[in-house]
Amino acid sequence: LSRYLASVDWVAFNKYVAEAEKDTSEAKSSEFIEGEVVLLKILDEVTDSVIVEGEDTIKTWVSQGAMFTRDSTFLLAKPPESAILGQPDDGFTFVHEIQVPDGRILGYAQVRLDPEVLNVALREALSATLPVFGGALLVSVFLSILLSVLFTVPISRLKRQAMELSKGDLTARVRVRSRDELGILGKVFNKMAQSLQRTYEELQEKLIEIRRLFKMATEDGLTGLYVKRHFLELLAGELQRSFRYDRPLSFLMCDIDHFKRVNDTFGHQTGDEVLSSVAKRLSVTTREGVDIIGRYGGEEFAVMLPETDEDMAWQIAERLRHAVEAEPIHVGHLEGVDEREITVNISVGLTTVRGQMTLEKLIATADKALYLSKQNGRNRSTVLAPQAV
């Protein structure tokens, strides 16, 4: 140690220390953190040294860095050059180079910092940076809200209206509040929805018109029953199904007895009321959703009985006949018709088929059975097998 101290250029080093102290006094205290140098290593080849008070201690030493000691005492013990500087029992330690103004390294100092000193510095740093972080956080929150208002909310609104449109709500529209790409997309969506709604309304109107025309083409305007042409189309289809699945099919033809006398006596308007009343009684007597009734022409009616054998068809024919004659028909609902009650009855001819048969032969068989009912006194039902024609 004495050899090292004797070789130090004290004049140069004192000058360096004075300049360092001057720089330190002019600097703001917040730029430095005080600490205690607990160990110093001086390089052999360095001739500069430090201020010494006594033989083994240094009173004041200032480094050119963010870390320094002020009015602190540290040991001047020189460890072996290859030794690792030891750690103190408490506090935080840092190793710093000791440089002279020309950049030469004088040695290394191990500085111990009190945790409380670091805490104070940390609090000062936080107090300086928290407003910055807080402002950045507020800006980020504001930007996220702004992005949500500008993009997320309009997209969610458009998605919600698109879902409503897909469910069939053609009145779904998007409220357009901007002129950007999202606003243009909203306008396009509204035009599409409006076009769909207009097309749907036009299709509904056409569908209503089609149904009206279909009803006019298939239903009799007076009785509400199927017209002959449509009834025969249904009968032909049922006849094919009966043959395909080998199931029974019965066919009835009914005729109002002495209907010409009604027209001649009371007029055609009264005759129309009688036809309408007979059609209603036939409709309510047959099996709903199974049997099909049509106006065959004039005062004749036809009844199709799917999945019905001969015995069941006979029972249905008798029910129809009794339903017509059970009560008098009250007429006088039409303008120009006097109110009165008229009693009428019907004759029925029926046939049942199971297997292959032409539509013409089926109709001819039922018509022959109806003729036999009229020939045998009217107001009766007659069954005739197809081969008997």
C-alpha positions as CSV (number, residue, x, y, z in Angstrom):
1,L,0.0,0.0,0.0
2,S,2.8,2.4,0.9
3,R,4.5,1.6,-2.5
4,Y,1.3,2.4,-4.3
5,L,0.7,5.6,-2.4
6,A,4.3,6.8,-3.0
7,S,4.0,6.3,-6.7
8,V,0.7,8.3,-7.1
9,D,0.9,11.7,-8.9
10,W,-1.0,13.5,-6.2
11,V,-1.0,16.9,-8.0
12,A,-2.7,15.4,-11.1
13,F,-5.2,13.4,-9.1
14,N,-6.1,16.3,-6.8
15,K,-6.7,18.4,-9.9
16,Y,-9.0,15.6,-11.3
17,V,-10.9,15.4,-8.0
18,A,-11.4,19.1,-7.8
19,E,-12.8,19.2,-11.3
20,A,-15.1,16.3,-10.5
21,E,-16.3,18.0,-7.3
22,K,-17.0,21.1,-9.3
23,D,-19.0,19.2,-11.9
24,T,-21.0,17.5,-9.2
25,S,-21.8,20.6,-7.3
26,E,-23.1,22.2,-10.5
27,A,-25.3,19.2,-11.4
28,K,-28.8,18.7,-10.1
29,S,-29.0,16.4,-7.2
30,S,-31.8,14.4,-8.8
31,E,-29.3,13.2,-11.5
32,F,-27.2,11.2,-8.9
33,I,-27.8,8.5,-6.3
34,E,-25.6,8.5,-3.2
35,G,-23.9,5.3,-2.1
36,E,-21.0,4.0,0.0
37,V,-18.0,2.6,-1.7
38,V,-17.2,-0.6,0.2
39,L,-14.3,-1.9,-1.9
40,L,-11.7,-0.3,-4.2
41,K,-9.4,-1.9,-6.7
42,I,-6.5,0.2,-8.1
43,L,-4.7,-1.1,-11.2
44,D,-1.0,-1.6,-10.9
45,E,-0.1,0.3,-14.0
46,V,-2.0,3.5,-13.0
47,T,0.1,6.1,-11.3
48,D,-2.8,8.3,-10.4
49,S,-4.3,7.9,-7.0
50,V,-6.8,9.3,-4.5
51,I,-7.0,11.7,-1.7
52,V,-5.9,10.0,1.5
53,E,-6.7,11.1,5.0
54,G,-4.8,8.8,7.3
55,E,-2.9,5.8,6.0
56,D,-5.7,3.5,4.9
57,T,-8.9,5.5,4.2
58,I,-10.1,8.0,1.7
59,K,-12.5,10.7,2.8
60,T,-13.9,12.0,-0.4
61,W,-14.1,10.5,-3.9
62,V,-16.3,11.4,-6.8
63,S,-16.8,9.4,-10.1
64,Q,-17.9,10.6,-13.5
65,G,-21.1,8.6,-13.6
66,A,-24.7,8.4,-12.4
67,M,-23.4,6.7,-9.3
68,F,-21.1,8.4,-6.8
69,T,-20.2,8.7,-3.1
70,R,-20.2,12.0,-1.3
71,D,-18.5,12.4,2.1
72,S,-18.3,8.6,2.4
73,T,-15.5,6.4,3.7
74,F,-14.4,3.2,2.1
75,L,-11.5,0.7,2.6
76,L,-8.5,1.1,0.5
77,A,-7.5,-2.5,0.8
78,K,-6.2,-3.8,-2.5
79,P,-7.5,-7.3,-3.4
80,P,-5.7,-9.7,-5.7
81,E,-6.1,-8.6,-9.3
82,S,-7.9,-11.9,-10.2
83,A,-10.2,-11.8,-7.2
84,I,-14.0,-11.2,-7.6
85,L,-15.3,-8.3,-5.5
86,G,-17.3,-9.7,-2.6
87,Q,-21.0,-8.9,-1.9
88,P,-22.0,-7.0,1.3
89,D,-24.5,-8.5,3.7
90,D,-27.2,-5.9,3.0
91,G,-28.2,-3.3,0.4
92,F,-27.6,-3.4,-3.4
93,T,-24.1,-3.3,-4.9
94,F,-22.8,-2.0,-8.2
95,V,-19.3,-2.2,-9.7
96,H,-18.1,1.0,-11.5
97,E,-15.1,1.9,-13.4
98,I,-13.0,4.8,-12.1
99,Q,-11.8,6.9,-15.0
100,V,-9.6,10.0,-15.1
101,P,-10.6,12.9,-17.5
102,D,-8.4,11.5,-20.4
103,G,-10.4,8.3,-20.3
104,R,-7.8,6.1,-18.6
105,I,-9.3,3.6,-16.1
106,L,-7.9,4.1,-12.6
107,G,-9.6,1.1,-11.1
108,Y,-12.9,-0.3,-10.0
109,A,-15.1,0.6,-7.1
110,Q,-17.8,-1.5,-5.6
111,V,-20.6,0.7,-4.4
112,R,-23.2,-0.3,-1.9
113,L,-26.6,1.5,-2.0
114,D,-29.0,1.6,0.9
115,P,-32.5,0.1,-0.1
116,E,-34.2,3.1,1.3
117,V,-32.1,5.4,-1.0
118,L,-33.2,3.3,-4.0
119,N,-36.8,3.4,-2.8
120,V,-36.7,7.2,-2.6
121,A,-35.2,7.3,-6.1
122,L,-37.8,4.8,-7.4
123,R,-40.6,6.9,-5.9
124,E,-39.2,10.0,-7.5
125,A,-39.0,8.2,-10.8
126,L,-42.5,6.9,-10.5
127,S,-43.8,10.3,-9.6
128,A,-42.2,11.6,-12.7
129,T,-43.4,8.8,-15.0
130,L,-46.8,8.0,-13.6
131,P,-48.5,11.1,-15.2
132,V,-47.0,10.1,-18.5
133,F,-48.2,6.5,-18.2
134,G,-51.6,7.8,-16.9
135,G,-51.9,10.1,-19.8
136,A,-51.0,7.3,-22.2
137,L,-53.6,5.1,-20.6
138,L,-56.3,7.7,-21.0
139,V,-55.3,8.3,-24.6
140,S,-55.4,4.5,-25.3
141,V,-58.8,4.2,-23.6
142,F,-60.1,7.2,-25.6
143,L,-58.8,5.7,-28.8
144,S,-60.3,2.3,-28.1
145,I,-63.7,4.0,-27.4
146,L,-63.3,6.0,-30.5
147,L,-62.5,3.0,-32.6
148,S,-65.4,1.1,-31.1
149,V,-67.8,4.0,-32.0
150,L,-66.3,4.4,-35.5
151,F,-66.0,0.7,-36.4
152,T,-67.1,-1.9,-33.9
153,V,-70.6,-0.4,-33.2
154,P,-71.5,0.1,-36.9
155,I,-70.4,-3.4,-37.8
156,S,-72.3,-4.9,-34.9
157,R,-75.4,-2.9,-35.9
158,L,-75.0,-4.1,-39.5
159,K,-74.6,-7.7,-38.4
160,R,-77.7,-7.5,-36.2
161,Q,-79.8,-6.2,-39.0
162,A,-78.5,-8.8,-41.4
163,M,-79.5,-11.5,-38.9
164,E,-83.0,-10.0,-38.7
165,L,-83.2,-10.0,-42.5
166,S,-82.1,-13.6,-42.7
167,K,-84.9,-14.5,-40.3
168,G,-87.5,-13.0,-42.7
169,D,-87.8,-9.4,-41.3
170,L,-87.7,-7.5,-44.6
171,T,-88.2,-4.2,-42.7
172,A,-84.7,-4.4,-41.2
173,R,-82.7,-1.3,-42.0
174,V,-79.3,0.1,-40.9
175,R,-79.1,3.7,-39.6
176,V,-76.4,5.4,-41.7
177,R,-74.4,8.1,-39.8
178,S,-71.3,8.4,-41.8
179,R,-70.1,8.8,-45.4
180,D,-67.1,6.4,-45.1
181,E,-66.9,2.8,-46.3
182,L,-69.1,1.6,-43.5
183,G,-71.7,4.2,-44.4
184,I,-71.6,3.1,-48.0
185,L,-72.0,-0.5,-46.9
186,G,-75.0,0.5,-44.8
187,K,-76.6,2.2,-47.7
188,V,-76.0,-0.8,-50.0
189,F,-77.6,-3.1,-47.3
190,N,-80.6,-0.8,-47.0
191,K,-81.1,-0.8,-50.8
192,M,-80.8,-4.6,-50.9
193,A,-83.3,-5.0,-48.1
194,Q,-85.7,-2.5,-49.7
195,S,-85.4,-4.4,-53.0
196,L,-86.1,-7.7,-51.3
197,Q,-89.1,-6.3,-49.5
198,R,-90.5,-4.8,-52.8
199,T,-89.9,-8.1,-54.6
200,Y,-91.5,-10.1,-51.8
201,E,-94.6,-7.8,-51.8
202,E,-94.9,-8.2,-55.6
203,L,-94.6,-12.0,-55.3
204,Q,-97.3,-12.0,-52.6
205,E,-99.6,-10.0,-54.9
206,K,-98.9,-12.4,-57.8
207,L,-99.5,-15.3,-55.5
208,I,-102.8,-14.0,-54.4
209,E,-103.8,-13.5,-58.0
210,I,-102.6,-17.0,-58.9
211,R,-104.7,-18.4,-56.1
212,R,-107.7,-16.4,-57.2
213,L,-107.3,-17.7,-60.8
214,F,-106.7,-21.2,-59.6
215,K,-109.8,-21.1,-57.5
216,M,-111.8,-19.8,-60.5
217,A,-110.4,-22.6,-62.7
218,T,-110.9,-25.4,-60.2
219,E,-113.9,-24.4,-58.0
220,D,-117.6,-24.0,-59.0
221,G,-118.7,-20.5,-58.3
222,L,-122.1,-21.5,-57.1
223,T,-121.5,-24.5,-54.9
224,G,-117.8,-24.1,-54.0
225,L,-117.1,-27.7,-55.1
226,Y,-114.4,-28.7,-57.6
227,V,-115.4,-28.3,-61.2
228,K,-115.7,-31.4,-63.4
229,R,-112.4,-31.0,-65.2
230,H,-110.3,-30.6,-62.0
231,F,-112.3,-33.4,-60.2
232,L,-111.5,-35.8,-63.0
233,E,-107.8,-34.9,-62.8
234,L,-107.8,-35.8,-59.1
235,L,-109.8,-39.0,-59.7
236,A,-107.3,-40.1,-62.4
237,G,-104.4,-39.6,-60.0
238,E,-106.2,-41.5,-57.2
239,L,-107.1,-44.3,-59.7
240,Q,-103.4,-44.8,-60.5
241,R,-102.4,-44.8,-56.8
242,S,-105.1,-47.4,-56.1
243,F,-103.7,-49.7,-58.8
244,R,-100.1,-49.1,-57.8
245,Y,-100.6,-50.0,-54.1
246,D,-103.5,-52.4,-54.7
247,R,-105.9,-50.4,-52.5
248,P,-109.7,-50.0,-52.9
249,L,-111.3,-46.9,-54.5
250,S,-115.0,-46.2,-54.6
251,F,-116.7,-43.7,-56.8
252,L,-120.2,-42.2,-56.4
253,M,-122.5,-40.2,-58.8
254,C,-125.4,-38.4,-57.3
255,D,-128.3,-36.6,-59.1
256,I,-131.1,-34.5,-57.6
257,D,-134.4,-36.1,-58.5
258,H,-136.9,-34.0,-60.5
259,F,-134.6,-31.0,-60.4
260,K,-136.0,-29.7,-63.7
261,R,-139.4,-29.5,-62.0
262,V,-137.9,-27.2,-59.4
263,N,-136.5,-24.8,-62.0
264,D,-139.7,-24.8,-64.0
265,T,-141.9,-24.2,-61.0
266,F,-139.8,-21.8,-58.9
267,G,-137.3,-20.4,-61.3
268,H,-133.6,-20.8,-61.9
269,Q,-132.6,-18.6,-58.9
270,T,-134.5,-21.0,-56.6
271,G,-132.8,-23.8,-58.4
272,D,-129.4,-22.3,-57.7
273,E,-130.2,-22.1,-54.0
274,V,-131.3,-25.7,-54.0
275,L,-128.0,-26.7,-55.7
276,S,-126.0,-24.7,-53.2
277,S,-127.8,-26.2,-50.2
278,V,-127.5,-29.8,-51.5
279,A,-123.7,-29.3,-52.1
280,K,-123.3,-28.1,-48.4
281,R,-125.1,-31.1,-47.1
282,L,-123.0,-33.5,-49.1
283,S,-119.8,-31.7,-48.0
284,V,-120.6,-31.9,-44.2
285,T,-121.6,-35.5,-44.5
286,T,-118.5,-36.9,-46.2
287,R,-115.2,-37.5,-44.4
288,E,-113.2,-34.3,-44.1
289,G,-109.7,-34.5,-45.6
290,V,-110.4,-37.9,-47.1
291,D,-113.3,-37.8,-49.5
292,I,-113.4,-35.4,-52.5
293,I,-116.6,-33.9,-53.9
294,G,-117.1,-32.2,-57.3
295,R,-120.0,-30.8,-59.3
296,Y,-120.1,-33.0,-62.3
297,G,-122.6,-30.9,-64.3
298,G,-126.1,-29.4,-63.9
299,E,-127.7,-31.1,-60.9
300,E,-125.2,-34.0,-60.8
301,F,-122.5,-34.4,-58.2
302,A,-119.5,-36.9,-58.0
303,V,-117.9,-38.2,-54.8
304,M,-114.4,-39.9,-54.7
305,L,-113.8,-42.2,-51.7
306,P,-110.1,-43.3,-51.4
307,E,-109.2,-46.4,-49.4
308,T,-112.9,-47.3,-49.2
309,D,-114.3,-50.7,-50.0
310,E,-117.8,-51.5,-51.3
311,D,-119.5,-51.9,-47.9
312,M,-118.2,-48.7,-46.5
313,A,-119.0,-46.9,-49.8
314,W,-122.6,-48.1,-49.5
315,Q,-122.9,-46.7,-46.0
316,I,-121.6,-43.4,-47.1
317,A,-124.0,-43.3,-50.1
318,E,-126.9,-43.9,-47.8
319,R,-125.8,-41.2,-45.3
320,L,-125.6,-38.7,-48.2
321,R,-129.0,-39.6,-49.4
322,H,-130.6,-39.3,-46.0
323,A,-128.8,-36.0,-45.3
324,V,-130.4,-34.4,-48.4
325,E,-133.9,-35.6,-47.7
326,A,-133.9,-35.2,-43.9
327,E,-135.0,-31.6,-43.9
328,P,-136.6,-29.2,-46.4
329,I,-134.4,-26.7,-48.0
330,H,-135.2,-23.1,-47.1
331,V,-134.9,-20.8,-50.1
332,G,-135.4,-17.1,-50.5
333,H,-131.9,-15.8,-49.6
334,L,-131.3,-14.5,-53.1
335,E,-132.8,-11.2,-54.3
336,G,-136.1,-11.7,-56.2
337,V,-136.7,-15.2,-54.7
338,D,-139.7,-15.7,-52.5
339,E,-139.0,-17.5,-49.2
340,R,-140.3,-21.0,-49.1
341,E,-139.2,-24.6,-48.1
342,I,-138.6,-27.2,-50.8
343,T,-138.0,-30.9,-50.1
344,V,-135.7,-32.7,-52.5
345,N,-134.0,-36.1,-52.7
346,I,-131.1,-37.7,-54.6
347,S,-130.4,-40.9,-56.4
348,V,-126.9,-42.5,-56.0
349,G,-124.9,-44.9,-58.1
350,L,-121.6,-46.3,-56.9
351,T,-118.9,-48.7,-57.9
352,T,-115.7,-49.9,-56.3
353,V,-112.5,-50.8,-58.0
354,R,-109.4,-52.6,-56.8
355,G,-106.8,-53.2,-59.5
356,Q,-106.3,-51.8,-63.0
357,M,-109.1,-50.0,-64.6
358,T,-109.5,-47.1,-67.0
359,L,-111.0,-43.8,-65.8
360,E,-113.7,-44.0,-68.6
361,K,-114.8,-47.5,-67.4
362,L,-115.0,-46.4,-63.8
363,I,-117.2,-43.4,-64.7
364,A,-119.4,-45.5,-67.0
365,T,-119.9,-48.0,-64.2
366,A,-121.0,-45.4,-61.7
367,D,-123.2,-43.7,-64.3
368,K,-124.9,-47.0,-65.1
369,A,-125.6,-47.6,-61.4
370,L,-127.1,-44.1,-61.1
371,Y,-129.3,-44.8,-64.1
372,L,-130.5,-48.0,-62.4
373,S,-131.4,-46.0,-59.2
374,K,-133.6,-43.6,-61.2
375,Q,-135.1,-46.4,-63.2
376,N,-136.0,-48.3,-60.0
377,G,-137.9,-45.3,-58.5
378,R,-135.3,-42.7,-57.6
379,N,-134.3,-41.7,-54.0
380,R,-132.1,-44.8,-53.6
381,S,-128.5,-46.1,-53.9
382,T,-127.4,-48.7,-56.4
383,V,-124.1,-50.6,-56.4
384,L,-122.7,-52.0,-59.6
385,A,-119.4,-53.9,-60.2
386,P,-117.3,-52.7,-63.1
387,Q,-117.6,-56.0,-65.1
388,A,-121.4,-55.7,-65.0
389,V,-121.3,-52.7,-67.4
